[in-house]
Amino acid sequence: MKKWFVFILLFGMVGWVLYDTIDWQSGEETSLGQMPQEINDPEGEIGLKEGNIAPNFTLETLDGDEMALTDFRGQKVFVNFWATWCPPCQAEMPHMQELYEEHDVEILAINLTETEPNVEQVDRFRNDFELTFPILLDHDVSIAELYQIQPIPSSYFIDTNGRIHSVALGALTKEMMVQRIEEMD
């Protein structure tokens, strides 16, 4: 039953991405392509486009602490949305760990916890991959929805001023990660 759920979820995500991509390419705004009202302020400062202030969030970590994006203002931040069952996410994690150890960047790995069998699975994954950066738990995927995440992995690179420097859809190599980090303020 779980295999079918994962298959249907993946099929749905791919369909959603294709649908949204076609709408963006046509230049027509749809409800999928529009920014949610709560993250569009009058000055256009907070949003999901490059140059916007990244929407703040607060999530529980795998260790039971709470972290907010604004806690890292003044630092380069790599926000990554992922799940343990996602093969591209699995491929990306060792590169993220190396980046975390070798470069001046904070990594906030936001797990789509609602899609996981349980939190213990996430903890096993962290231990298996020997990850030392914070793992944040998006229990109800509300932050993934706020950031309009599709597909996973998806990443936001946020500069020292809290502005979105770049967005990456899909898995990144270590070289791609390093390049984006080095380009930021």
Backbone bond lengths (Angstrom), bond angles and torsions (degrees), N, CA, C in turn:
res aa  C-N    CA-C-N  psi(-1)  N-CA   C-N-CA  omega(-1)  CA-C   N-CA-C  phi
1 M - - - 1.455 - - 1.535 110.43 -
2 K 1.362 116.65 -41.37 1.459 119.57 179.87 1.521 111.26 -64.57
3 K 1.350 116.53 -36.82 1.461 119.70 179.56 1.525 110.38 -62.89
4 W 1.328 117.08 -41.03 1.456 119.93 178.42 1.513 111.31 -65.49
5 F 1.341 116.85 -39.72 1.452 120.76 178.84 1.527 110.04 -61.62
6 V 1.325 116.60 -46.43 1.463 120.62 179.62 1.526 110.00 -63.16
7 F 1.336 117.38 -43.10 1.459 120.86 178.59 1.525 110.61 -60.14
8 I 1.308 117.29 -47.59 1.465 121.21 -179.36 1.521 110.38 -64.33
9 L 1.338 117.20 -40.66 1.455 121.18 178.58 1.524 110.45 -62.69
10 L 1.326 117.80 -47.11 1.465 120.91 178.96 1.520 111.34 -62.87
11 F 1.340 117.17 -43.79 1.455 121.24 178.82 1.534 109.99 -60.41
12 G 1.313 115.85 -43.45 1.458 120.43 178.62 1.518 112.80 -63.49
13 M 1.346 116.28 -40.54 1.465 120.30 179.50 1.528 110.42 -64.97
14 V 1.322 117.01 -43.19 1.467 120.51 178.94 1.524 109.65 -62.88
15 G 1.325 116.82 -44.47 1.460 120.41 177.82 1.517 112.18 -60.51
16 W 1.315 116.73 -42.05 1.458 122.24 179.45 1.526 109.97 -61.80
17 V 1.333 116.83 -46.06 1.464 121.47 180.00 1.520 110.13 -61.20
18 L 1.324 117.22 -46.46 1.458 120.17 179.73 1.527 111.07 -61.65
19 Y 1.320 116.73 -44.03 1.459 120.86 179.21 1.521 110.72 -61.38
20 D 1.329 116.24 -47.94 1.460 120.75 -178.06 1.525 110.86 -66.24
21 T 1.321 118.19 -38.56 1.459 122.12 178.87 1.520 110.35 -63.06
22 I 1.311 117.72 -43.70 1.458 121.24 179.44 1.520 110.24 -62.37
23 D 1.335 117.95 -42.03 1.457 120.94 178.58 1.522 111.87 -63.47
24 W 1.343 117.58 -41.40 1.467 120.82 -179.89 1.520 109.95 -65.88
25 Q 1.313 117.24 -40.40 1.456 120.02 -178.76 1.523 111.43 -67.71
26 S 1.334 117.79 -30.77 1.456 119.96 179.69 1.519 111.53 -75.82
27 G 1.331 116.60 -14.03 1.454 120.87 179.30 1.510 113.67 81.81
28 E 1.310 118.19 1.07 1.452 120.76 -179.85 1.518 109.75 -91.27
29 E 1.333 115.23 135.59 1.459 118.62 177.56 1.513 109.08 -82.35
30 T 1.314 115.49 136.98 1.451 121.37 175.51 1.511 107.12 -126.78
31 S 1.309 116.15 174.80 1.463 118.71 178.09 1.520 110.84 -62.64
32 L 1.341 117.57 -28.67 1.464 120.00 177.40 1.510 111.13 -72.82
33 G 1.323 117.98 -33.21 1.451 121.24 -175.07 1.513 113.99 -89.49
34 Q 1.315 119.06 -7.73 1.450 121.47 -177.91 1.524 110.27 -88.74
35 M 1.316 114.33 151.25 1.452 119.83 177.13 1.518 109.44 -74.72
36 P 1.323 118.60 138.07 1.457 119.68 173.99 1.528 109.56 -59.32
37 Q 1.306 117.07 142.42 1.452 121.94 -176.74 1.528 112.75 -56.48
38 E 1.332 117.02 -36.73 1.460 119.05 -174.90 1.519 113.93 -68.45
39 I 1.352 118.77 -13.21 1.457 118.41 177.42 1.524 111.82 -114.58
40 N 1.305 117.76 13.24 1.459 122.46 174.40 1.523 107.59 -108.28
41 D 1.323 118.26 105.63 1.448 118.66 177.93 1.525 109.34 -95.99
42 P 1.328 118.47 166.89 1.461 121.07 -174.43 1.528 113.98 -57.80
43 E 1.317 118.54 -33.69 1.465 121.28 -179.01 1.526 112.01 -83.45
44 G 1.322 117.85 -6.96 1.450 120.31 -178.65 1.516 112.76 73.08
45 E 1.314 117.33 19.98 1.460 121.65 -176.06 1.528 113.00 -77.54
46 I 1.322 117.37 -45.79 1.462 120.87 -177.08 1.526 108.05 -92.78
47 G 1.326 116.61 129.17 1.455 119.88 -179.06 1.507 111.21 178.70
48 L 1.313 115.86 -167.98 1.466 121.50 -175.20 1.519 113.69 -111.92
49 K 1.311 117.30 4.84 1.461 120.38 179.76 1.531 109.81 -92.71
50 E 1.321 115.32 157.12 1.461 119.95 176.66 1.519 109.52 -55.89
51 G 1.320 116.20 133.10 1.460 121.73 -178.66 1.517 113.60 96.78
52 N 1.334 118.31 -20.03 1.468 121.73 176.97 1.520 110.42 -76.32
53 I 1.337 115.51 153.86 1.462 120.27 168.74 1.530 106.30 -69.56
54 A 1.325 116.89 130.09 1.467 120.98 -179.94 1.526 109.70 -68.08
55 P 1.330 118.15 136.05 1.470 120.55 177.31 1.524 110.20 -59.13
56 N 1.323 115.75 134.25 1.465 120.01 179.82 1.528 110.05 -74.83
57 F 1.308 115.10 155.63 1.455 122.46 174.14 1.510 108.03 -151.81
58 T 1.310 115.41 157.91 1.461 123.20 172.89 1.516 107.14 -130.72
59 L 1.330 116.28 127.61 1.455 121.67 -179.77 1.519 110.51 -135.94
60 E 1.313 114.26 157.16 1.457 121.82 173.90 1.529 108.85 -78.80
61 T 1.337 115.44 140.39 1.454 119.45 175.86 1.525 109.35 -88.22
62 L 1.310 115.32 167.60 1.458 120.91 176.78 1.527 110.90 -61.24
63 D 1.327 116.27 -24.22 1.465 121.34 179.14 1.524 113.09 -89.01
64 G 1.344 118.19 1.48 1.459 121.72 175.91 1.517 115.02 92.14
65 D 1.320 118.57 1.71 1.464 121.55 176.35 1.524 108.78 -86.33
66 E 1.332 116.36 172.45 1.458 120.83 173.38 1.517 108.48 -114.83
67 M 1.326 115.72 141.09 1.465 121.42 177.25 1.516 107.96 -133.91
68 A 1.319 114.54 141.67 1.463 121.42 174.44 1.522 108.21 -117.23
69 L 1.304 116.55 150.02 1.456 120.45 177.78 1.525 110.00 -58.95
70 T 1.327 116.97 -39.69 1.466 119.85 -177.87 1.527 112.78 -66.43
71 D 1.331 118.65 -15.16 1.469 121.32 174.72 1.522 111.36 -62.08
72 F 1.327 117.23 -19.47 1.455 122.05 -173.96 1.526 113.24 -108.20
73 R 1.351 116.74 14.88 1.460 120.33 177.62 1.519 108.07 -58.92
74 G 1.322 116.86 137.25 1.461 122.02 -176.75 1.524 112.79 95.72
75 Q 1.338 116.28 -5.28 1.460 121.34 178.62 1.527 109.38 -123.55
76 K 1.320 115.65 155.97 1.456 120.35 172.31 1.527 107.38 -75.82
77 V 1.328 116.17 134.31 1.464 120.58 -176.05 1.532 109.60 -128.73
78 F 1.316 114.43 134.07 1.465 123.18 176.70 1.532 105.18 -113.17
79 V 1.346 117.05 107.39 1.462 122.56 179.64 1.524 107.44 -100.02
80 N 1.323 116.26 121.39 1.463 121.56 -175.70 1.525 109.36 -123.39
81 F 1.328 116.70 129.90 1.462 122.98 176.82 1.523 108.02 -102.11
82 W 1.347 117.20 129.46 1.462 120.87 -170.88 1.527 111.37 -156.82
83 A 1.347 115.18 173.33 1.468 123.06 173.99 1.528 108.23 -147.11
84 T 1.326 116.23 154.05 1.472 120.65 -176.97 1.514 112.47 -66.69
85 W 1.332 118.44 -29.46 1.463 122.96 -175.55 1.526 112.80 -84.02
86 C 1.303 118.09 -1.65 1.464 123.98 -174.41 1.536 110.14 -91.64
87 P 1.347 119.04 109.85 1.469 120.61 -178.85 1.533 114.63 -56.44
88 P 1.346 120.47 -42.67 1.467 118.22 176.98 1.537 112.36 -63.40
89 C 1.337 116.68 -32.47 1.465 120.37 176.93 1.536 109.79 -65.68
90 Q 1.316 115.38 -42.39 1.463 120.45 178.77 1.525 110.42 -61.13
91 A 1.320 117.51 -40.62 1.463 121.58 -179.75 1.526 111.74 -67.71
92 E 1.312 116.95 -32.23 1.456 122.51 -175.54 1.539 113.39 -78.78
93 M 1.323 117.18 -30.19 1.462 120.83 -172.16 1.542 115.08 -58.74
94 P 1.337 120.79 -44.29 1.467 118.45 177.88 1.533 112.64 -60.13
95 H 1.338 117.13 -35.49 1.466 120.81 177.68 1.527 110.44 -66.98
96 M 1.322 115.75 -39.04 1.464 119.34 178.38 1.525 110.58 -64.49
97 Q 1.330 117.57 -40.40 1.460 120.68 178.75 1.526 110.50 -63.10
98 E 1.324 117.52 -43.92 1.470 120.94 177.94 1.526 110.39 -61.75
99 L 1.320 116.90 -43.61 1.461 121.40 178.37 1.524 110.47 -59.09
100 Y 1.310 116.38 -43.99 1.466 122.50 -179.15 1.528 111.15 -62.07
101 E 1.308 116.62 -38.76 1.462 121.28 -179.14 1.528 112.92 -76.62
102 E 1.329 117.26 -31.08 1.466 120.97 -170.15 1.527 114.95 -103.46
103 H 1.335 118.77 -14.85 1.462 120.75 -174.40 1.528 110.84 -129.10
104 D 1.314 114.45 159.75 1.454 121.30 179.95 1.530 109.35 -84.46
105 V 1.341 115.02 81.57 1.459 120.73 -178.61 1.523 108.73 -149.88
106 E 1.323 115.50 143.30 1.460 121.24 172.83 1.521 107.37 -95.85
107 I 1.307 116.92 133.47 1.458 121.31 177.11 1.518 108.54 -112.03
108 L 1.321 115.12 127.31 1.459 121.68 173.81 1.524 106.41 -115.95
109 A 1.314 116.48 104.10 1.461 122.44 -177.72 1.528 107.84 -94.06
110 I 1.321 116.00 106.38 1.463 121.63 -175.68 1.525 109.15 -93.58
111 N 1.321 115.14 109.91 1.457 121.62 179.88 1.528 109.95 -82.90
112 L 1.334 116.36 133.58 1.467 121.45 176.53 1.522 107.67 -81.30
113 T 1.312 115.03 75.70 1.460 123.88 -168.45 1.521 113.10 -59.85
114 E 1.315 117.79 -31.87 1.463 120.89 179.11 1.531 111.81 -60.07
115 T 1.320 117.28 -25.97 1.466 121.44 -178.46 1.526 112.99 -89.47
116 E 1.322 117.19 -3.51 1.463 122.23 -177.69 1.532 110.55 -91.50
117 P 1.340 117.58 154.13 1.465 119.80 175.68 1.535 111.47 -62.43
118 N 1.339 116.07 -37.51 1.472 121.80 178.99 1.523 108.59 -171.55
119 V 1.321 116.05 168.02 1.467 121.16 -179.14 1.524 111.13 -68.27
120 E 1.319 118.39 -28.32 1.464 121.06 178.46 1.522 110.74 -60.66
121 Q 1.330 117.11 -33.68 1.469 121.48 177.10 1.531 109.85 -61.11
122 V 1.316 116.61 -41.42 1.462 121.67 179.63 1.529 109.71 -65.93
123 D 1.328 116.72 -42.64 1.460 121.10 178.70 1.534 110.92 -63.42
124 R 1.326 117.57 -42.67 1.478 120.85 176.86 1.523 110.57 -60.62
125 F 1.326 116.29 -42.36 1.458 121.37 178.87 1.530 110.09 -59.88
126 R 1.335 116.40 -47.56 1.466 120.55 179.10 1.523 110.17 -57.65
127 N 1.327 117.47 -45.53 1.458 121.17 -179.52 1.519 112.30 -67.48
128 D 1.330 117.69 -42.54 1.467 121.59 179.35 1.525 111.77 -60.64
129 F 1.334 116.55 -38.45 1.463 120.89 -178.14 1.532 112.16 -93.36
130 E 1.348 116.90 0.27 1.466 123.14 179.22 1.533 111.45 52.77
131 L 1.326 116.02 49.20 1.454 122.33 -178.46 1.522 110.35 -83.88
132 T 1.321 116.45 133.04 1.467 120.63 -179.39 1.529 112.69 -114.09
133 F 1.327 118.06 -8.01 1.465 119.79 177.11 1.532 108.66 -81.14
134 P 1.336 117.36 160.68 1.472 120.31 -177.19 1.526 113.27 -63.72
135 I 1.323 115.05 134.26 1.465 122.61 172.78 1.525 106.07 -106.46
136 L 1.322 116.47 117.09 1.460 121.73 179.82 1.524 108.81 -101.43
137 L 1.328 115.71 144.22 1.464 121.67 -174.92 1.527 110.55 -106.44
138 D 1.309 115.48 113.07 1.465 121.89 175.82 1.528 106.69 -95.28
139 H 1.340 115.75 78.70 1.467 122.46 -172.50 1.524 113.47 -54.61
140 D 1.327 117.01 -40.61 1.467 119.95 -176.46 1.532 112.41 -111.70
141 V 1.302 116.90 15.46 1.477 126.36 -177.62 1.532 113.06 51.53
142 S 1.322 117.90 25.96 1.463 120.59 179.35 1.527 111.72 -68.43
143 I 1.326 117.78 -33.48 1.468 119.60 178.70 1.527 109.35 -74.38
144 A 1.322 117.29 -37.92 1.469 120.25 174.89 1.530 109.80 -60.85
145 E 1.309 117.42 -38.64 1.465 120.88 177.05 1.523 110.55 -68.42
146 L 1.329 117.61 -43.50 1.460 121.77 177.96 1.524 110.72 -56.52
147 Y 1.337 116.45 -41.52 1.464 121.99 -179.66 1.532 112.32 -88.45
148 Q 1.315 117.10 6.19 1.462 123.50 177.71 1.531 111.47 50.63
149 I 1.330 115.62 50.34 1.458 121.16 -175.62 1.520 111.25 -74.73
150 Q 1.310 113.98 124.84 1.453 124.69 173.25 1.513 105.86 -171.46
151 P 1.214 124.82 119.83 1.461 130.69 -2.11 1.525 109.91 -87.71
152 I 1.330 116.21 -173.03 1.455 120.18 168.41 1.522 107.60 -114.99
153 P 1.307 117.29 147.12 1.458 125.75 -5.05 1.528 111.46 -71.33
154 S 1.315 114.84 151.73 1.462 123.85 170.04 1.510 106.52 -135.13
155 S 1.322 115.87 145.55 1.468 120.16 -174.77 1.517 111.34 -135.92
156 Y 1.322 114.56 145.89 1.458 122.96 173.12 1.518 107.71 -119.26
157 F 1.325 116.19 130.10 1.458 122.11 176.02 1.519 106.54 -104.41
158 I 1.333 115.91 117.91 1.462 122.07 -171.97 1.521 108.67 -115.90
159 D 1.335 115.66 127.78 1.463 120.20 -175.25 1.528 111.85 -78.99
160 T 1.328 115.55 -179.03 1.469 121.53 -175.04 1.522 113.09 -65.75
161 N 1.337 117.41 -17.66 1.460 121.73 177.61 1.522 112.63 -92.83
162 G 1.337 117.02 3.65 1.456 120.86 -179.52 1.509 113.63 82.77
163 R 1.337 117.28 11.42 1.460 121.95 -179.62 1.530 110.57 -94.99
164 I 1.320 115.10 145.32 1.461 120.48 177.78 1.525 108.35 -71.82
165 H 1.312 115.17 118.40 1.464 121.03 177.64 1.519 110.01 -84.66
166 S 1.341 116.43 -46.00 1.462 120.20 179.02 1.517 109.84 -158.15
167 V 1.322 114.40 162.57 1.458 122.96 179.75 1.528 107.06 -126.68
168 A 1.324 116.40 137.18 1.469 121.05 178.37 1.518 109.19 -124.98
169 L 1.309 116.39 124.54 1.460 122.34 175.84 1.524 107.87 -101.82
170 G 1.314 116.49 120.95 1.458 120.81 -178.01 1.522 111.15 99.23
171 A 1.325 114.43 175.39 1.464 121.16 -176.07 1.527 110.82 -70.59
172 L 1.327 114.10 148.81 1.455 121.94 178.11 1.522 110.13 -117.61
173 T 1.313 115.55 149.07 1.462 120.00 170.50 1.522 107.56 -82.88
174 K 1.308 116.17 166.99 1.461 119.89 177.81 1.529 110.14 -61.33
175 E 1.316 116.99 -40.54 1.462 120.65 -179.50 1.526 111.22 -60.59
176 M 1.320 116.70 -40.73 1.465 120.91 178.89 1.527 110.27 -65.39
177 M 1.324 116.96 -40.69 1.463 121.05 178.19 1.520 110.67 -62.60
178 V 1.333 116.22 -48.19 1.468 121.28 -178.72 1.521 110.20 -59.86
179 Q 1.324 117.22 -44.22 1.459 120.69 -179.65 1.523 110.88 -58.47
180 R 1.326 116.60 -45.99 1.475 119.44 -178.77 1.527 111.49 -66.26
181 I 1.327 117.06 -38.69 1.474 120.11 178.95 1.528 110.37 -65.48
182 E 1.328 116.79 -42.94 1.477 120.42 -178.34 1.518 112.56 -68.21
183 E 1.324 118.70 -25.05 1.465 122.42 178.98 1.523 112.73 -76.37
184 M 1.327 117.96 -18.67 1.468 121.37 -174.57 1.513 112.49 -81.70
185 D 1.360 114.73 158.91 1.475 121.92 173.92 1.507 109.85 -68.25
